Amino acid sequence: MHDLIYFDNAATTRVSKRVLDAMLPFFGEQYFNPSSAYSASAPVKEAINKAALQVAAAIGADPSEIYFTSCATESNNWVFRLLRDGDHFITTRIEHASVLNTAKQLEKNGFSVTWLGVDAEGRVSPDELRAAIKENTKLVSVMYTNNETGVVQPINELAAICKEKGIVFHTDAVQAVGNVEINVKEQNINLLSLTGHKFHAPKGVGVLYLQKGIFVPNLLFGGEQGRGKRAGTENVANVVGLGQALEDAVAEMQEKNAALAEIRELLLAGVMQIPKVRFNGSHHHNMPHILNFSFAGVEGEGILLHLAMNNICCSSGSACTSGSLEPSHVLMAMGLDHVLAQGSLRVSLSKYNTKQEVVYFLEILKQTITKLRQMSPIWQAD
Ligand SMILES: *Cc1c(COP(=O)(O)O)cnc(C)c1O
């Protein structure tokens, strides 16, 4: 059996050695509460300040605009608290569940929402955004990079429209930070969500960048942590890990992206040799670390099972909702039919993946698709 091949880095990533080393002291001798008055607490408080500086530097923000949360889901939920009765907001059909389901709940509660669609490549149109804006539009939330396809949205154009109209612009940048250069000031981004575990920090720590001057109500009432807006004793070790991981990700970005581009090319060329395969994404507007394919005549779940038997971890575009297999909302929004949207496979890479892994993966994938098609009642080769 081949060593485990982990191609599911859009779901989560491995904590790097450097990040773990940076965190360890805060489980040991540096256990003090960062808010305490005695001098033993000072280095702990200092470590949190350093992490805020690291995050701020990575996205072009001021450290006073960085709020640590428990995850990007929390950051995304928090953003929508800025809405008041009577406000209209705009988001897309391809958002992560943490935005999608928050928006759906608000819609149920009586808020008016416009859901933007995407083209066949998975991109939102700035013209459609402009046309959707109303008198009472308060917030626009569009993800930076889609987590199923890796497709990058025209963030600068969308944010510029919002700036012109005086509307708050939020982006879920979870799959973009550490993969693309971001400068919230130059890009006119008012609010941005990110999470550590997608770039080699641990699970359970995220950030909301909240631009000074934008009012978002407090999320958690309590002490003075998070400037009183997001109270609760900081998850110090995780915060330290996130800061270190993001600094590393930005420092390594160019080299990593160059290496991933080569791996991606090999993977893409190999998969496209399989008959009746569809590449679900954009060739020009993508992050190199996510690829998505549909195979006619086979279901995503079947592919995953076969890959798993060969020690390969991937994911399907479709989410398993309460036992029933729903086709991916992202692929459906891109115009795929139900059947193709269920036959999808997401491959997501990290700096730890190699070309050798891709070669082995392609061999197994080709066998898998052939086998599944032979068994499939709906498959027709011509
Ligand atoms: C993973 C992910 C999230 C959720 O992050 P958590 O920290 O697990 O809550 C949100 N948005 C996107 C695009 C993601 O990929």
The ligand as an SDF file (V2000), in Angstrom:
LIG
                    3D

 15 15  0  0  0  0  0  0  0  0999 V2000
  -13.0830   26.0790    5.4230 C   0  0  0  0  0  0  0  0  0  0  0  0
  -13.8500   27.2440    4.9570 C   0  0  0  0  0  0  0  0  0  0  0  0
  -14.6350   28.0090    5.8420 C   0  0  0  0  0  0  0  0  0  0  0  0
  -14.8680   27.6040    7.2730 C   0  0  0  0  0  0  0  0  0  0  0  0
  -13.7450   27.7270    8.0780 O   0  0  0  0  0  0  0  0  0  0  0  0
  -13.8270   27.1800    9.5850 P   0  0  0  0  0  0  0  0  0  0  0  0
  -12.6520   27.7710   10.2360 O   0  0  0  0  0  0  0  0  0  0  0  0
  -13.7330   25.6990    9.4750 O   0  0  0  0  0  0  0  0  0  0  0  0
  -15.0920   27.6290   10.1650 O   0  0  0  0  0  0  0  0  0  0  0  0
  -15.2670   29.1270    5.3550 C   0  0  0  0  0  0  0  0  0  0  0  0
  -15.1440   29.4900    4.0760 N   0  0  0  0  0  0  0  0  0  0  0  0
  -14.4100   28.7930    3.1900 C   0  0  0  0  0  0  0  0  0  0  0  0
  -14.2970   29.2820    1.7890 C   0  0  0  0  0  0  0  0  0  0  0  0
  -13.7430   27.6480    3.6010 C   0  0  0  0  0  0  0  0  0  0  0  0
  -13.0190   26.9540    2.7140 O   0  0  0  0  0  0  0  0  0  0  0  0
  1  2  1  0
  2  3  1  0
  2 14  2  0
  3  4  1  0
  3 10  2  0
  4  5  1  0
  5  6  1  0
  6  7  2  0
  6  8  1  0
  6  9  1  0
 10 11  1  0
 11 12  2  0
 12 13  1  0
 12 14  1  0
 14 15  1  0
M  END
$$$$
